[in-house]
């Protein structure tokens, strides 16, 4: 009996110690986090829960894919076409008013592909059939990988792998550090648009999305290059799909904006744009913005499918993809103008005159817009006014779109060179 009493006393003492420790932690966190207890939102129970979560963690750790997604959203790199998955064309940081020419790198063919930047390297495709990795700091060659055909598509870099499609219809996966081959995935048509990426529904794997001239959007498992699902349209897919949450949105040469489930590749909705779409769409606040071949820039609500506004003041088709800021949309046109409109209603704010068609997709960085033109010049425009800040004459057509990161601008040119500018 004496032993039982002693054992019971020990149990009670241990339990009391645990309760006291939790109470002390609660008090400490309540004092430290008291600023979080507003009159509007009194949260002592939530803070107590946070303390218990620190003592007894749930054990569900983020997968590598989830961590990679967060890293890309926060980093200063430009690892894919238009900078990130929604294809907004918005760069972080600032650019000098008069960037210096830093270096140029020669390939053996025209460059229609756009550069991307990841981990101190520039990646780009060329008409000479090669994918190149270039040192961002000095423009030196790091590696090349030869493919089956011309590379007009912009690469996409995620978790140490470069994904790029060829005009021969093959999507390549190449190691970003060494340029070594990982796998290839064959479609039945040209791949001219950039790949995008998503997380698998369980968050464990990265899936790669790419459109093809076989009229399909392909979803490919990044671990083995096998098809996960395909989505079929009625005509070519020239642009890149934009991704947000559980949907992919893209324009097709069938004139429709397609909204597709990322879980299984089923159609959620189509929105009739009135004419075929060669450019890539951008998603912001559950709205999609894209230009078409009938000279019309469209902004539509994804949920309802309603077209919210049409901008019809361009005099030639849109092959450029829009940069979509908080309040403005900036896009190039084959009427040789860069157009800036209000995002809320599509009203024209300004236009900027170049001397050639503008297929290059502009990038917004702070109060500046960077874009190339077929007139052979790279332009920097003041976002607030549409006035020219700076330009650099390369001399041959620029179809490539700029990559902007870390205060630098990288762009390709039809002369076969990659150019770098910065402070």
C-alpha positions as CSV (number, residue, x, y, z in Angstrom):
1,X,0.0,0.0,0.0
2,X,2.9,2.3,0.8
3,X,4.4,1.6,-2.6
4,X,1.1,2.5,-4.3
5,X,0.9,5.8,-2.5
6,X,4.4,6.7,-3.4
7,X,3.8,5.8,-7.1
8,X,0.7,7.8,-7.2
9,X,2.5,10.8,-5.6
10,X,5.2,10.5,-8.3
11,X,2.6,10.5,-11.1
12,X,0.8,13.5,-9.6
13,X,4.1,15.4,-9.2
14,X,5.2,14.7,-12.9
15,X,1.7,15.7,-14.1
16,X,1.9,18.9,-12.1
17,X,5.3,19.7,-13.5
18,X,4.2,19.3,-17.1
19,X,1.1,21.5,-16.4
20,X,3.3,24.1,-14.8
21,X,5.8,24.1,-17.7
22,X,3.0,24.5,-20.2
23,X,1.5,27.3,-18.2
24,X,4.9,29.1,-18.0
25,X,5.4,28.8,-21.7
26,X,1.9,30.1,-22.2
27,X,2.6,33.1,-20.0
28,X,5.8,33.8,-21.8
29,X,4.3,33.6,-25.2
30,X,1.3,35.7,-24.1
31,X,3.6,38.4,-22.8
32,X,5.9,38.3,-25.8
33,X,3.0,38.2,-28.3
34,X,0.6,40.5,-26.5
35,X,0.7,42.9,-29.4
36,X,-1.2,40.2,-31.3
37,X,-4.1,40.3,-28.9
38,X,-6.1,43.2,-30.3
39,X,-9.5,44.3,-29.1
40,X,-11.0,43.1,-32.3
41,X,-9.4,39.7,-32.3
42,X,-8.7,38.3,-28.8
43,X,-6.5,35.2,-29.4
44,X,-5.2,33.7,-26.1
45,X,-6.5,30.2,-27.0
46,X,-4.9,30.4,-30.4
47,X,-1.5,31.4,-28.8
48,X,-1.9,28.6,-26.3
49,X,-2.4,26.2,-29.2
50,X,0.7,27.6,-30.8
51,X,2.6,26.7,-27.6
52,X,1.2,23.2,-27.6
53,X,2.2,22.8,-31.3
54,X,5.7,23.7,-30.4
55,X,5.7,21.0,-27.6
56,X,3.8,18.4,-29.6
57,X,4.4,19.0,-33.4
58,X,2.0,17.6,-35.9
59,X,4.9,16.0,-37.8
60,X,3.7,16.9,-41.3
61,X,6.8,18.4,-42.8
62,X,6.7,20.4,-46.1
63,X,7.8,18.3,-49.1
64,X,10.7,19.5,-51.2
65,X,8.3,20.6,-53.9
66,X,6.4,22.8,-51.5
67,X,9.6,24.4,-50.3
68,X,10.7,24.9,-53.9
69,X,7.4,26.7,-54.7
70,X,7.8,29.1,-51.7
71,X,11.4,29.7,-52.7
72,X,10.5,30.7,-56.3
73,X,7.8,33.0,-55.1
74,X,10.3,34.9,-52.9
75,X,13.5,34.8,-54.8
76,X,15.1,37.5,-56.9
77,X,15.8,35.1,-59.8
78,X,13.7,34.9,-63.0
79,X,13.5,31.1,-63.4
80,X,10.8,30.9,-66.1
81,X,9.0,32.9,-68.8
82,X,7.4,36.0,-67.3
83,X,9.2,35.4,-64.0
84,X,6.7,33.2,-62.2
85,X,3.8,30.8,-62.6
86,X,1.0,33.3,-63.2
87,X,3.1,34.9,-66.0
88,X,2.6,38.4,-64.7
89,X,5.9,39.8,-66.1
90,X,6.6,41.7,-62.8
91,X,10.2,41.9,-61.5
92,X,11.3,42.7,-58.0
93,X,13.8,45.4,-57.1
94,X,14.8,48.4,-59.2
95,X,16.8,49.2,-62.3
96,X,19.1,52.2,-63.0
97,X,17.9,54.9,-65.4
98,X,21.0,54.3,-67.5
99,X,22.0,50.6,-67.4
100,X,25.6,49.8,-68.5
101,X,26.3,47.2,-71.1
102,X,27.9,44.3,-69.2
103,X,28.5,41.5,-71.6
104,X,27.3,39.6,-74.6
105,X,27.4,35.9,-75.4
106,X,27.4,34.4,-79.0
107,X,25.3,31.4,-80.1
108,X,25.4,30.0,-83.7
109,X,21.8,30.9,-84.6
110,X,19.0,33.4,-84.2
111,X,17.6,33.7,-80.7
112,X,13.8,33.8,-80.5
113,X,13.8,32.1,-77.0
114,X,13.8,34.3,-73.9
115,X,16.4,34.0,-71.2
116,X,15.7,32.9,-67.6
117,X,17.9,33.3,-64.6
118,X,18.5,30.9,-61.7
119,X,21.2,30.4,-59.2
120,X,23.7,32.7,-60.9
121,X,23.2,31.2,-64.4
122,X,21.4,32.4,-67.5
123,X,19.6,29.7,-69.5
124,X,18.4,30.2,-73.1
125,X,17.7,28.4,-76.3
126,X,18.9,29.1,-79.8
127,X,18.0,28.3,-83.4
128,X,21.3,26.4,-83.5
129,X,19.4,23.6,-81.6
130,X,21.3,24.2,-78.4
131,X,20.3,25.0,-74.8
132,X,22.9,27.2,-73.2
133,X,23.9,27.9,-69.6
134,X,25.8,31.2,-69.2
135,X,27.5,32.7,-66.2
136,X,25.4,35.6,-65.1
137,X,28.3,37.6,-63.7
138,X,30.7,37.5,-66.7
139,X,28.8,36.0,-69.6
140,X,31.1,33.0,-69.8
141,X,29.8,29.7,-71.2
142,X,29.1,27.0,-68.5
143,X,27.6,24.3,-70.7
144,X,25.6,23.6,-73.9
145,X,23.2,20.8,-74.6
146,X,22.4,19.9,-78.2
147,X,18.7,19.0,-79.0
148,X,17.0,17.6,-82.1
149,X,15.8,21.0,-83.5
150,X,15.5,24.7,-83.1
151,X,14.8,26.0,-79.5
152,X,12.4,28.9,-79.7
153,X,10.7,28.0,-76.4
154,X,11.9,29.7,-73.2
155,X,13.4,27.3,-70.6
156,X,11.9,26.7,-67.2
157,X,14.2,26.0,-64.3
158,X,12.9,24.3,-61.2
159,X,14.7,22.2,-58.5
160,X,17.9,22.0,-60.4
161,X,16.5,20.9,-63.7
162,X,16.0,22.9,-67.0
163,X,12.9,22.1,-69.0
164,X,12.7,23.3,-72.6
165,X,10.8,22.3,-75.7
166,X,12.0,22.1,-79.3
167,X,10.5,22.8,-82.7
168,X,10.8,19.1,-83.2
169,X,8.1,18.6,-80.6
170,X,10.3,17.2,-77.8
171,X,10.4,18.4,-74.2
172,X,13.9,18.0,-72.7
173,X,14.9,17.8,-69.0
174,X,18.5,18.7,-68.4
175,X,20.5,19.0,-65.3
176,X,20.9,22.8,-64.5
177,X,24.4,22.5,-63.1
178,X,26.1,20.1,-65.6
179,X,23.9,20.1,-68.7
180,X,23.6,16.3,-68.5
181,X,20.5,14.7,-70.1
182,X,17.7,13.4,-67.7
183,X,14.8,12.5,-70.0
184,X,12.8,13.6,-73.0
185,X,9.1,13.6,-73.7
186,X,7.8,13.5,-77.3
187,X,4.7,15.4,-78.5
188,X,3.3,15.3,-82.0
189,X,3.9,19.0,-82.9
190,X,6.2,21.9,-82.4
191,X,6.8,23.2,-78.9
192,X,7.2,27.0,-79.2
193,X,5.8,28.1,-75.8
194,X,7.5,27.9,-72.5
195,X,6.9,25.2,-70.0
196,X,5.3,25.9,-66.6
197,X,5.1,23.8,-63.5
198,X,2.7,22.7,-60.7
199,X,2.7,20.5,-57.7
200,X,1.0,17.1,-57.8
201,X,-2.2,17.0,-55.7
202,X,-0.3,15.2,-52.9
203,X,2.4,18.0,-52.9
204,X,5.2,15.4,-53.4
205,X,6.1,15.8,-57.0
206,X,6.5,18.5,-59.6
207,X,4.5,18.2,-62.8
208,X,5.6,20.1,-66.0
209,X,3.0,21.7,-68.2
210,X,3.7,22.5,-71.9
211,X,1.6,23.3,-75.0
212,X,2.2,21.8,-78.4
213,X,1.2,22.2,-82.0
214,X,-0.4,18.8,-81.7
215,X,-3.3,20.8,-80.1
216,X,-2.7,19.5,-76.7
217,X,-1.6,20.7,-73.3
218,X,0.7,18.0,-71.8
219,X,1.2,17.4,-68.1
220,X,4.4,15.5,-67.5
221,X,5.9,13.9,-64.3
222,X,9.2,15.6,-63.7
223,X,10.7,12.5,-62.0
224,X,10.5,10.2,-65.0
225,X,9.2,12.2,-68.1
226,X,6.0,10.2,-68.3
227,X,2.6,11.7,-69.2
228,X,0.3,12.4,-66.3
229,X,-2.6,13.7,-68.5
230,X,-3.2,15.6,-71.7
231,X,-5.9,18.1,-72.6
232,X,-7.0,18.5,-76.2
233,X,-8.0,21.7,-78.0
234,X,-9.1,22.3,-81.6
235,X,-6.0,24.0,-82.8
236,X,-2.3,24.8,-82.1
237,X,-1.1,25.9,-78.6
238,X,1.5,28.6,-79.3
239,X,1.9,30.2,-75.8
240,X,2.6,29.1,-72.3
241,X,0.0,28.1,-69.7
242,X,-0.5,30.3,-66.7
243,X,-1.0,28.6,-63.3
244,X,-2.8,29.6,-60.2
245,X,-4.0,27.4,-57.4
246,X,-5.6,24.3,-59.1
247,X,-6.1,25.7,-62.6
248,X,-4.1,26.3,-65.8
249,X,-5.3,29.0,-68.1
250,X,-4.0,29.5,-71.7
251,X,-5.1,30.8,-75.1
252,X,-5.2,28.7,-78.1
253,X,-5.2,29.2,-81.9
254,X,-8.8,27.9,-81.7
255,X,-9.6,31.4,-80.4
256,X,-10.6,30.2,-76.9
257,X,-9.2,30.9,-73.5
258,X,-9.1,27.5,-71.8
259,X,-9.4,26.9,-68.1
260,X,-8.3,23.5,-67.1
261,X,-8.2,21.5,-63.9
262,X,-4.6,20.8,-62.8
263,X,-5.7,17.7,-60.9
264,X,-6.8,15.6,-63.9
265,X,-6.6,17.8,-67.0
266,X,-10.4,18.2,-67.4
267,X,-12.0,21.2,-68.9
268,X,-13.5,23.7,-66.4
269,X,-14.4,26.5,-68.8
270,X,-13.7,28.1,-72.2
271,X,-14.0,31.8,-73.0
272,X,-14.4,32.9,-76.6
273,X,-11.9,35.6,-77.4
274,X,-13.1,36.1,-81.0
275,X,-9.8,35.3,-82.7
276,X,-6.9,33.0,-82.4
277,X,-4.4,33.6,-79.6
278,X,-0.7,33.3,-80.2
279,X,0.5,34.9,-76.9
280,X,0.5,33.7,-73.3
281,X,-2.1,34.8,-70.9
282,X,-1.5,36.2,-67.4
283,X,-3.6,35.6,-64.3
284,X,-4.2,38.1,-61.5
285,X,-7.0,38.2,-58.9
286,X,-8.8,35.4,-60.7
287,X,-8.9,37.3,-63.9
288,X,-7.1,36.4,-67.1
289,X,-5.6,38.9,-69.5
290,X,-4.4,38.2,-73.1
291,X,-4.3,39.7,-76.5
292,X,-5.6,38.1,-79.7
293,X,-5.0,38.2,-83.5
294,X,-7.9,40.6,-84.0
295,X,-6.0,43.4,-82.3
296,X,-8.1,43.1,-79.1
297,X,-6.7,42.9,-75.5
298,X,-9.2,41.0,-73.3
299,X,-9.6,40.8,-69.5
300,X,-12.0,38.2,-68.3
301,X,-13.3,36.8,-65.0
302,X,-12.2,33.2,-64.7
303,X,-15.0,32.0,-62.4
304,X,-17.9,33.4,-64.5
305,X,-16.3,33.4,-67.9
306,X,-17.5,37.0,-68.4
307,X,-15.3,39.3,-70.4
308,X,-14.9,42.4,-68.2
309,X,-13.4,44.7,-70.7
310,X,-11.9,44.8,-74.2
311,X,-9.2,47.2,-75.3
312,X,-9.6,47.7,-79.1
313,X,-7.3,50.7,-79.9
314,X,-4.4,48.6,-81.2
315,X,-4.1,48.5,-85.0
316,X,-2.4,45.2,-85.4
317,X,-2.3,41.7,-83.7
318,X,-0.9,41.0,-80.3
319,X,1.9,38.4,-80.2
320,X,3.3,40.0,-77.0
321,X,2.2,38.7,-73.6
322,X,0.9,41.3,-71.1
323,X,2.7,42.5,-68.0
324,X,-0.1,42.8,-65.4
325,X,0.6,45.1,-62.4
326,X,-1.7,46.0,-59.6
327,X,-3.3,48.9,-61.5
328,X,-2.0,48.6,-65.1
329,X,-1.5,46.3,-68.0
330,X,1.4,46.8,-70.4
331,X,1.6,45.0,-73.8
332,X,3.4,45.2,-77.1
333,X,1.7,45.1,-80.5
334,X,2.6,44.6,-84.1
335,X,1.4,48.2,-84.7
336,X,4.9,49.1,-83.4
337,X,3.4,50.5,-80.1
338,X,3.7,49.6,-76.5
339,X,0.2,50.0,-74.9
340,X,-0.5,50.8,-71.3
341,X,-4.1,50.5,-70.0
342,X,-5.9,50.7,-66.7
343,X,-6.4,47.2,-65.3
344,X,-9.8,48.1,-63.8
345,X,-11.5,49.1,-67.0
346,X,-9.0,48.8,-70.0
347,X,-8.9,52.5,-70.6
348,X,-5.8,53.7,-72.4
349,X,-3.2,55.4,-70.2
350,X,-0.4,55.9,-72.8
351,X,1.3,54.4,-75.8
352,X,5.0,54.4,-76.7
353,X,6.1,54.5,-80.3
354,X,8.9,52.2,-81.5
355,X,10.1,51.7,-85.1
356,X,9.2,48.0,-85.4
357,X,6.7,45.4,-84.4
358,X,6.7,44.6,-80.7
359,X,6.4,40.8,-80.2
360,X,8.7,41.0,-77.2
361,X,6.8,40.8,-73.9
362,X,7.4,43.7,-71.6
363,X,8.5,43.5,-68.0
364,X,7.5,45.9,-65.2
365,X,10.2,46.6,-62.7
366,X,9.3,49.4,-60.2
367,X,8.4,52.5,-62.3
368,X,10.1,51.2,-65.4
369,X,9.0,48.9,-68.3
370,X,11.6,47.0,-70.3
371,X,10.8,45.6,-73.8
372,X,12.5,44.9,-77.1
373,X,11.3,45.7,-80.6
374,X,11.8,44.4,-84.1
375,X,13.5,47.8,-84.8
376,X,16.6,46.3,-83.1
377,X,16.4,48.4,-79.9
378,X,15.9,47.5,-76.3
379,X,13.7,50.2,-74.5
380,X,13.2,51.3,-71.0
381,X,10.0,53.3,-70.5
382,X,8.6,55.2,-67.5
383,X,5.6,53.3,-66.3
384,X,3.8,56.3,-64.9
385,X,4.1,58.5,-68.0
386,X,5.1,56.4,-71.0
387,X,8.2,58.5,-71.6
388,X,11.4,56.9,-72.8
389,X,14.0,56.5,-70.0
390,X,16.7,54.8,-72.0
391,X,17.3,52.7,-75.1
392,X,20.1,50.5,-76.5
393,X,20.4,49.9,-80.2
394,X,21.5,46.4,-80.9
395,X,20.8,46.6,-84.6
396,X,18.8,43.4,-85.4
397,X,15.3,42.4,-84.5
398,X,14.4,41.5,-80.9
399,X,11.6,38.9,-80.5
400,X,13.0,37.7,-77.2
401,X,11.5,38.9,-74.0
402,X,13.7,40.3,-71.2
403,X,14.6,38.6,-68.0
404,X,15.0,41.1,-65.1
405,X,16.5,40.2,-61.8
406,X,19.1,41.5,-59.3
407,X,19.2,44.9,-61.1
408,X,20.1,43.3,-64.4
409,X,18.4,42.9,-67.8
410,X,19.1,39.9,-70.0
411,X,17.8,39.6,-73.5
412,X,18.3,37.6,-76.7
413,X,18.5,38.9,-80.3
414,X,18.1,37.7,-83.8
415,X,21.8,38.4,-84.3
416,X,22.5,35.2,-82.2
417,X,23.8,37.0,-79.1
418,X,22.6,37.2,-75.5
419,X,23.0,40.7,-74.0
420,X,23.3,41.7,-70.4
421,X,22.8,45.2,-68.9
422,X,22.9,46.5,-65.3
423,X,24.2,49.0,-62.9
